[in-house]
C-alpha cells in the first residue's frame, strides 16, 4: 500500500491535509519508521509521487495487514451498538489533540462510552468534546468536554502547519484544518506576487482569527516586509498575538507587524493603512462580499496587487458574483484585472463555499 513519508514533526499537518482531500486509507493507522519518519496510508484517489502537491516528499509501498484496524465502534457493546446503529456519529474533527464530535440526542446519554472508545482507538487524542454548535457574537464553538486522558477540560491545543506551530482554542476562535490547502495557496500566491513586483510585499489579514494564514507566510525569508492583521474577537487576538510573536521569533524579526482588535471596515480611516497593502486576505465567508468595498482603499496603487477572499454564496451564483465584483473593482480604479470565483466545496444543499481571487493594478 502507498504511504506518504513525512518528518515526525509534520505528521499532524499532512494527516489533516490528506484527510481534508479524502485521500486517507480508512481503518489503517500511521506507521513509525526506523529513521524517525512517519508513514501515512493513502487510498487509490491520492495523486502519484510526482505530483507537486507532495512538495517532493517520497511515497513508498509498505506492507500492511490484510485485516484493517478496528473502528472505535467495535469497542462498544454489540447489543447497545445494534440497538442504536443509525444514530452513532459517523464523523468527527480533530484539532491538535482535541477531538470534536456531534452527538445525536438518541446516543448523547452514552457519550462517556463513545469518548472512552475513541480514546482507546485514537492514540494521539487527549480530550473528547461534544459539539453543541456555535454560539455568541463571534460564532465560536460551544464544546462540552466529555473525558480526557489527563483529567483536564483544557481545549487549548497546538497544530503544526507550514512548518510552524499554531496555538488554537476552538472555544475561543474559529479554526478549520480543512482550509490548510487554501493557506498553502496563499503562500504560493504571495511568492508569485513578490516575484512580479521584485520586492518584499505587505500582507493584510483583517479577519485573521488566531493567525493560521500567517504561519507559512512568515516562515519564508525575503517574502514579507510588513503585516497588518487583526480580528474583532478579543480572545482570538490574544492567541493571534502569541502566534505572530512565535512566528517572528523563528523567522525574520525585521518584519513589521501590526496587530489590531478592531472592525476592519474602519482601517481605511487610519492613514498608515491607506494604499499600503499588496496582498489582501478576506476570510469572513458570510460577510466577505459586503466588507470588500471598505477594504479596497487599503490596496497599494500603481503596482500589481492581489486579493484572495472566501465567501458562502447561493449555488449557481458564481457568474453573477464575479460580475458584481468586477464592477466594484473597476469602479475603484482597477486595471489589468484578472478575477476568478471558484467553488471550493459544498456548504449546504443550496449554498457553496467559493474562493475569490483578483489580480490587478489600482490607479
N, C-alpha and C positions, 0 to 999 in steps of 0.2 A: 504494500500500500504506500502511496505517495505521502511524504511528510515534508513540511517546511521546517528547516533547521535554523533556529534563531538563538542569539545570546540569551542566557537566563534572564538578564535584567529587562529585556524587551518582550518577554513572553506574554504579559498581560495585554500590551498594546496590540501585538499580532493576533492574539486569540480573539480580542474584541473586534478587530478589523475583519478577520476571517468569518467570524460569526455573523457580523452585520451584512456580509455579502452572501450568506448561506453556503459557504464553502467548507464548513467543518464536517467531518465524518462523525455522525452521531453514534453515541454508545462507546466511543473509544477515548481514553484519557491521553494526556500529554506524556511523552517518554522523556526520561532524563538520560542523557548520553554521557559517556565517559569523560569527554573533554569539557564538561560544564555547559554544554549546549542543550537546548530542548528541541524536541521533535513534535510538531503539531500535525495531527492526521487530517488529510484533505480528502474531500469527496471528488467524484468524477467531474463536477462542474467547475472546479478551480482551474485557473489558467495554467498553461505549461511553464516550464522552468525558465524559458527565455523571455517571458512576459515582463515588461518593465515594472509592473505592479510590485514584484517581489524585491525590487531595489537590490538586485544582484545577490540576494540570499539564496543558498542552494536548496533544491528539492531532492529528496532521496527516497528510494524504495526501501522500506523496512518491513520485516515480517511481523504480523500481529496474530493473536489467537483468533481462530475462526469464530468463537463464541464471543459476542460483544460483552462489555462490562454491563452489569445490572443498572437499570434505571432506578432512580430513587423510589419510585412507586413500588418496585419489587420488594422493598423493605417494609412495606405496610402489611398489616394483617390481611390475608386474602379475602376473608369473608367481608371485612369492612370495605376493602377496595371494591369488590364486586357490587356491594350494595349502593355505592355512590360513584360508580365508574364514570358517568358522564359529567361529573362536577369537579374532579380533581384538576388542579391547574396544569395546563399543557405547556406553559412557557413561563419564563422569569427573566429578570435582567440582573446582571452583575456589574456593580460599580466598585472597583477596587476589591476589597474583601467584604463588601456588603451585597447580599442577595435580596432582591426586591421581588415579591410575588403577589399577584392579585388572587384573592380567595373568594369564591362564591359563598353565598350565605349557607348553602347546604353543607359545606365542609369546614366552615370557619371554626366550629367547636372542636375540630380535630387539628387545629393549627399547630399545636405542640408536636403531635405525631409527624406532621408534614415537615416541620422545621428540623426535628431530630433526624429524620430520614435524609433530608438534604445535606445536613452537616456531615453525616456518615459518608454520603456518596460523593460530595464535592469538597475535597480536602483544603482547597485554598480559600474557602469562605470562613469568615469569622462570626458574622451575625446574619440572622434571617429576619426580614421585616415584611409585614403585611402592608400592601399598597392600598391606601384608602382614598386615592385620587389626589387632586391638587386643591390647595386652599389659600386664602388670603389675597392681599393686593398684588403680591408678586408671583402668585400661582406656583408656589413650591409644593413639593410632595408632602402629604400627610402620611407619615410612616409609623406603624406600631411595631416596635421590636417584639419578636416572639421568643427567641432564645439566641444565645451566643456561646462561643467556646470559652470565653474568658469571664463570663458572668456580667459583662457591662452592656449598657444600652447605647454606647457611643456610635454615632453614624459618621463621624469624621473619618475619612479614608484617603488613600492616595492611589493614583494610577500612574503608569508611565506611557507617554505618548510623544512621538517625535523626539525621543532621546531625553525627555525632560520628565521630572516628577511633577504631578499636578495634585494639589491639595483640594479635596472635594468634600462637601457635606450635602447630600441630596435633599435634606430637610431645610436647608438654608438658601440654596440656589439651584436653578435648573441646570442639568448637565445631561448630555446624550453621548454615549460612546459610539452610537450609530453614525454620528456625524464626523467621525475621525477621518474618513475618506475625503470629506469636504475640506477639512482642515489641511490635509495633505495637498489638496488642490490650491488652497490659499498660498501655501509655501511655493509651489511651482509657479503660480501666477506672479507672486512677488519677485521671484528670481528673474522672470521674463521681463517684468516692468523695469526692474533695476538695470538689466542689460540694455533695454531700449533707451532709457534716459541717460545711461552712462554714469550713474552715481548711486549713492545710498538713497533710500526712499523714506518718507514719513508715512506711517500707518496709523489709521484711526479705527478703533473698535468701540463705539459708544454703548454697545449692549453686550459687554464682554463677559458677564457672569463672573465666574472665578478665573477666567483668562485662558481657557484651553487653546484659543486661536493664536495666542502669543507664544505657546510652548515651542513650536517649530520655528516660527519667525525669528525668535530671539536666540535660537541655537545655531545661527548661521552668521559668522563674521562677515563684515563688509557688505551687509544687506540692508540693515536698518539704521537710519540716522536718529529718528525720534518716533515716539509712540504717544498717542492720545487715547487713553482707554478709560472706561468707566461703566457704571451701572446705576440704576435708580434704587436698587435694593442694597441697603447699608450692610447687611450680613454678607451678601455676595462680595461687596467691595472690600470687606475685611480679609476674606480669603484671596481675592484678586490681588490685593497689595502684597500679601505674603508670597503668592506665587510669582509675581513680577520681580520682587526682590530676589527670590531664589533663582529665577532665570538669569537675571543680570549678574548675579554673583558668580554664576558658572560661565557666563559668556563675556560680551564686550560691555564693560561698565561705563564706557563713554556714551552709550545710548542715552538720550534724554527721555525720561518717562514722566508723563503727566497722568495722574490717576484721579478721577472725579466721581463723586456720588451726586449725580445731578441729571436732570432731564436733558437729554442730548439735543432737544429741539431749541434750547436756548444757547447752545455752544456758539452759534453764529453771532451772538451778541458780544463775544469776547474777541477783541482784535487779534490776539495771538493765534487763534484758530483759523481766522479768515484766510482763505487761499493758501493754506499750509499743507494740505493733505494730498499725497499722491495715490494712496490706496485706501479705500473706504470699505469697511465690512459692516453690513447691516443685517444682523441676525435677530430680528424681532418679528417672527413669522406672521403673527396676527396683525401687526401694525406697520410692517416694512413699507408698504406702498403709501401709507398715509404720512409717514415720517420723512420720506426721502426728500421732499421739496425743501424742508428745513435744514437738511444736511448738505445740500449741494453748494451753498456758499463756502463750505469748508474746503472745497476742492481747489487745488493749485491751478493757476491759469497759465496758458502759453506753453504747456509741456504735456506729453501723453500722461494719462491717468487711468485708474481702474477702479471700478465699483463691483463688488460681489455681495449680493444680498439673497436672502431666503424668505419665501412667502408661502402662505397657505391660500390657495385660490380655488374657485369652482372648477371642477373638471371640464375641460373643453374651452376654458377662457384664456389659454396661453397666448393666442394671437392678439386678442383684444388688450390684454395686459401689456404685451410687448409694444403695441401701437401707442397706448397711453403713455408708457414710459419714454418711448422715442420722442413723442411730442413734448413731454416735460423737459427732457434733456436738451432738445433743440432750442426750446424757449429760454433755457438758461445758458445758451451760448456754446453748446457742444458742437464740434465739427469732427470730421473723420470718425464718425460714430459707428461702432460695431456692437450690436446688442443681441443677446440671446436670452430666452426664457425656456428653461428645460425642466421637465418633470424628473424629480429625484426618486420619489416613492409615493405611493398612495397614502392618504391621510384618513379618509373615510370613504363611504360609498359615493359621496358627491364631491369630495374635495381632494386636492393633491398638494404635495409639497414640492415647490419648484426652486431652482437656483436661477437667479438673475445675474448676468454678467455683462458689464458695459465697459467698453474701451473707447476712449475719446480724448480730445483736447478741448479744454474750455478756453474761450477767448474773452 
